[in-house]
Structures are given as C-alpha cells and as structure tokens.
Amino acid sequence: MTDARQRAKDQISLDQVTDWWSTAISDIEPGVIRLRGYPIEQLLRTRTSFVEMIWLMLRGEVAEPAQASLLELALVAAVDHGPQAPSIAAARMAMTCGVGINNAVGHRGEPPGRRPRRRG
C-alpha cells in the first residue's frame, strides 16, 4: 500500500464510509435485509407482488390495492405497443435505410436523412 493511500485510510473512519453509502431504500447488515424498513422475510411471507414491490421502492410506502392495480395497468400498457405503432414503424424503416440503430431509435419519427428542426 502506498503512503498516500495509507494516509487516506487513516483519515476516514468506517462509520463515515457507511454513512456515505446509506440510503432510505435498503438497510443491509449480516443476517438482516430491510427494504424501505420492511424485513425481506415479511415481504416474502405476505407474497408482495412485483408491482407492489416497485411501488414500495419508489414511494416508500405499501401500495393500496387501487394504487397497485393502476400501476400494473400502466406497466402493462407501457411494455409494448406492437409493431404497427407509428413510432415502431418509423424506427424499422430508418433501420432498413441503413442509418444505424442509434439514429433509428432517436430519430423522433422524422424521415431518414432529414435534418432535425431547431427548437427554440
């Protein structure tokens, strides 16, 4: 170990490092895992759904049934809107024109080769 690294280690305590990396989302120590304050065993025992878990992680609270249902509907609707959607068709056409995947995904629905409009 270099002298500079040893001096740095001597100046910082383990508590300072632990506090720096602490979050309100998870609390993990030997034999204990808590997510937003809930022990992982409790979340597993009550069969917390994937959608309820997303709500808990994002909001910090257990979702009401109506909230979980609404979030599930939003997630399902956002997954894939099919190959016939205009945005998908435009990206597929851009790819077949050979503009590359980054340009095809980021073209914003404009025809291939057209310069983007300036905003503002």
One Martini backbone bead per residue (centre of mass of N, CA, C, O) as a GRO file, in nm:
protein
  120
    1MET     BB    1   0.098   0.036   0.021
    2THR     BB    2   0.068   0.350  -0.001
    3ASP     BB    3   0.105   0.636   0.169
    4ALA     BB    4  -0.145   0.786   0.064
    5ARG     BB    5  -0.347   0.559   0.126
    6GLN     BB    6  -0.293   0.537   0.428
    7ARG     BB    7  -0.371   0.828   0.499
    8ALA     BB    8  -0.662   0.808   0.401
    9LYS     BB    9  -0.747   0.576   0.591
   10ASP     BB   10  -0.678   0.735   0.860
   11GLN     BB   11  -0.904   0.977   0.801
   12ILE     BB   12  -1.122   0.739   0.770
   13SER     BB   13  -1.405   0.603   0.877
   14LEU     BB   14  -1.635   0.356   0.872
   15ASP     BB   15  -1.879   0.538   0.937
   16GLN     BB   16  -1.840   0.736   0.701
   17VAL     BB   17  -1.878   0.528   0.479
   18THR     BB   18  -2.153   0.419   0.561
   19ASP     BB   19  -2.306   0.689   0.552
   20TRP     BB   20  -2.254   0.756   0.252
   21TRP     BB   21  -2.412   0.468   0.152
   22SER     BB   22  -2.672   0.539   0.266
   23THR     BB   23  -3.024   0.454   0.260
   24ALA     BB   24  -3.386   0.440   0.243
   25ILE     BB   25  -3.416   0.162   0.095
   26SER     BB   26  -3.166   0.008   0.234
   27ASP     BB   27  -3.086  -0.250   0.491
   28ILE     BB   28  -2.764  -0.397   0.544
   29GLU     BB   29  -2.681  -0.685   0.735
   30PRO     BB   30  -2.601  -0.934   0.910
   31GLY     BB   31  -2.905  -1.112   0.869
   32VAL     BB   32  -3.015  -0.832   0.727
   33ILE     BB   33  -3.310  -0.726   0.533
   34ARG     BB   34  -3.420  -0.399   0.436
   35LEU     BB   35  -3.711  -0.250   0.276
   36ARG     BB   36  -3.826   0.033   0.370
   37GLY     BB   37  -3.825  -0.125   0.672
   38TYR     BB   38  -3.878  -0.409   0.554
   39PRO     BB   39  -3.858  -0.722   0.596
   40ILE     BB   40  -3.803  -0.962   0.367
   41GLU     BB   41  -3.972  -1.184   0.505
   42GLN     BB   42  -4.240  -1.027   0.502
   43LEU     BB   43  -4.261  -0.987   0.195
   44LEU     BB   44  -4.265  -1.292   0.136
   45ARG     BB   45  -4.496  -1.390   0.322
   46THR     BB   46  -4.711  -1.176   0.179
   47ARG     BB   47  -4.668  -1.177  -0.125
   48THR     BB   48  -4.530  -0.957  -0.274
   49SER     BB   49  -4.556  -0.800  -0.547
   50PHE     BB   50  -4.395  -0.655  -0.799
   51VAL     BB   51  -4.563  -0.394  -0.800
   52GLU     BB   52  -4.553  -0.344  -0.494
   53MET     BB   53  -4.243  -0.321  -0.489
   54ILE     BB   54  -4.213  -0.079  -0.670
   55TRP     BB   55  -4.376   0.111  -0.496
   56LEU     BB   56  -4.204   0.088  -0.243
   57MET     BB   57  -3.935   0.186  -0.369
   58LEU     BB   58  -4.049   0.467  -0.477
   59ARG     BB   59  -4.248   0.564  -0.219
   60GLY     BB   60  -4.221   0.412   0.081
   61GLU     BB   61  -4.495   0.250   0.044
   62VAL     BB   62  -4.774   0.080   0.067
   63ALA     BB   63  -4.996  -0.029  -0.150
   64GLU     BB   64  -5.286   0.009  -0.257
   65PRO     BB   65  -5.488  -0.169  -0.449
   66ALA     BB   66  -5.545   0.063  -0.655
   67GLN     BB   67  -5.249   0.142  -0.703
   68ALA     BB   68  -5.144  -0.133  -0.802
   69SER     BB   69  -5.341  -0.158  -1.039
   70LEU     BB   70  -5.256   0.098  -1.191
   71LEU     BB   71  -4.956   0.028  -1.223
   72GLU     BB   72  -4.999  -0.233  -1.380
   73LEU     BB   73  -5.141  -0.107  -1.622
   74ALA     BB   74  -4.908   0.084  -1.701
   75LEU     BB   75  -4.693  -0.137  -1.747
   76VAL     BB   76  -4.841  -0.297  -1.963
   77ALA     BB   77  -4.882  -0.058  -2.164
   78ALA     BB   78  -4.554   0.002  -2.183
   79VAL     BB   79  -4.414  -0.246  -2.304
   80ASP     BB   80  -4.604  -0.288  -2.581
   81HIS     BB   81  -4.737  -0.143  -2.898
   82GLY     BB   82  -4.632  -0.270  -3.139
   83PRO     BB   83  -4.549  -0.285  -3.491
   84GLN     BB   84  -4.780  -0.055  -3.585
   85ALA     BB   85  -4.665   0.171  -3.463
   86PRO     BB   86  -4.533   0.459  -3.573
   87SER     BB   87  -4.263   0.448  -3.415
   88ILE     BB   88  -4.185   0.164  -3.508
   89ALA     BB   89  -4.203   0.197  -3.814
   90ALA     BB   90  -3.992   0.426  -3.836
   91ALA     BB   91  -3.754   0.269  -3.716
   92ARG     BB   92  -3.757   0.037  -3.922
   93MET     BB   93  -3.711   0.211  -4.171
   94ALA     BB   94  -3.444   0.336  -4.080
   95MET     BB   95  -3.287   0.069  -4.067
   96THR     BB   96  -3.329  -0.012  -4.372
   97CYS     BB   97  -3.158   0.258  -4.459
   98GLY     BB   98  -2.882   0.259  -4.275
   99VAL     BB   99  -2.851   0.458  -3.999
  100GLY     BB  100  -2.867   0.307  -3.748
  101ILE     BB  101  -2.969   0.248  -3.431
  102ASN     BB  102  -2.944   0.525  -3.295
  103ASN     BB  103  -3.100   0.682  -3.517
  104ALA     BB  104  -3.358   0.511  -3.522
  105VAL     BB  105  -3.440   0.563  -3.222
  106GLY     BB  106  -3.369   0.901  -3.234
  107HIS     BB  107  -3.554   1.038  -3.481
  108ARG     BB  108  -3.864   1.122  -3.409
  109GLY     BB  109  -4.019   1.036  -3.694
  110GLU     BB  110  -3.829   1.116  -3.909
  111PRO     BB  111  -3.696   1.112  -4.193
  112PRO     BB  112  -3.444   0.992  -4.343
  113GLY     BB  113  -3.193   1.257  -4.359
  114ARG     BB  114  -3.327   1.457  -4.191
  115ARG     BB  115  -3.306   1.746  -4.041
  116PRO     BB  116  -3.338   1.870  -3.751
  117ARG     BB  117  -3.512   2.076  -3.576
  118ARG     BB  118  -3.505   2.370  -3.427
  119ARG     BB  119  -3.520   2.479  -3.107
  120GLY     BB  120  -3.653   2.810  -2.998
   0.00000   0.00000   0.00000
